[in-house]
Amino acid sequence: MIVVGTSHLAAFGARHPASAGPLRALNALLVHARWDGPDDIARDCGAVMTRSGDDIVLDLAGAGFRVTIRVNHALGVVRVRGVEEISR
């Protein structure tokens, strides 16, 4: 997939250094993904996934954050729309 919006991942990783490694791993997963639909995303991400309109929220509770993405399956593009810390 082509990944757009990786600046969100980098900025969050800079503010929360403990998340930098998991975010790099997520970015690598996104770049190498071949998704035809939401079931493929759920299979590959191994995270709780919810849909909010066209957005997909990957709840990476073990890592302490969630990532919101939008996927255009036809074009093979993933847009990272944001990263936020999960309150504990």
C-alpha distance (Angstrom), angle and dihedral (degrees) to the residues before:
residue distance angle dihedral
M1 . . .
I2 3.77 . .
V3 3.81 107.5 .
V4 3.80 118.9 -148.4
G5 3.79 124.0 -175.2
T6 3.78 99.5 34.0
S7 3.80 87.0 146.8
H8 3.82 86.4 79.5
L9 3.80 89.5 58.5
A10 3.81 93.2 46.4
A11 3.81 94.0 47.0
F12 3.80 93.1 49.1
G13 3.80 90.8 46.3
A14 3.81 90.3 52.0
R15 3.82 91.4 52.0
H16 3.83 93.1 42.8
P17 3.83 108.1 33.4
A18 3.82 93.7 -175.5
S19 3.81 88.8 63.8
A20 3.81 95.8 51.5
G21 3.82 95.2 89.1
P22 3.83 96.0 48.0
L23 3.81 90.0 45.4
R24 3.82 91.6 52.4
A25 3.81 88.6 49.6
L26 3.81 90.7 49.9
N27 3.81 90.7 49.6
A28 3.81 90.5 51.4
L29 3.81 89.7 49.9
L30 3.82 90.8 50.5
V31 3.81 93.2 48.8
H32 3.81 93.0 51.2
A33 3.82 96.6 39.5
R34 3.79 122.8 117.7
W35 3.80 104.2 -165.8
D36 3.77 126.3 175.9
G37 3.81 95.3 174.4
P38 3.80 147.8 -16.2
D39 3.81 93.3 -71.7
D40 3.81 89.4 62.5
I41 3.80 90.5 52.3
A42 3.80 92.8 50.7
R43 3.81 90.5 48.1
D44 3.80 95.6 49.9
C45 3.80 101.1 38.4
G46 3.79 98.5 50.7
A47 3.79 88.8 -153.8
V48 3.75 135.5 112.6
M49 3.77 105.1 -86.2
T50 3.78 126.7 -162.6
R51 3.76 129.7 177.2
S52 3.76 122.6 -133.1
G53 3.79 107.9 -178.0
D54 3.78 105.3 -60.0
D55 3.80 92.7 -18.6
I56 3.78 125.3 94.8
V57 3.79 118.3 -151.1
L58 3.80 116.7 -153.1
D59 3.79 106.7 -158.1
L60 3.79 105.2 -155.4
A61 3.80 95.1 -179.1
G62 3.80 93.8 163.9
A63 3.79 88.8 59.6
G64 3.82 92.9 41.2
F65 3.79 100.5 -117.7
R66 3.78 144.9 77.3
V67 3.78 128.3 -138.2
T68 3.79 123.8 -151.7
I69 3.79 115.8 -151.3
R70 3.78 138.0 171.5
V71 3.80 118.5 -149.9
N72 3.79 127.9 -156.6
H73 3.79 99.8 -163.7
A74 3.81 94.5 -174.9
L75 3.81 93.4 56.0
G76 3.81 96.2 33.5
V77 3.81 93.7 -122.8
V78 3.81 129.1 142.1
R79 3.80 117.2 -167.1
V80 3.79 115.6 -160.7
R81 3.80 103.0 -144.7
G82 3.78 99.0 -179.7
V83 3.78 150.6 -33.5
E84 3.77 124.6 -136.6
E85 3.76 136.5 179.4
I86 3.79 117.5 -111.7
S87 3.79 112.1 -127.9
R88 3.76 112.0 -122.7
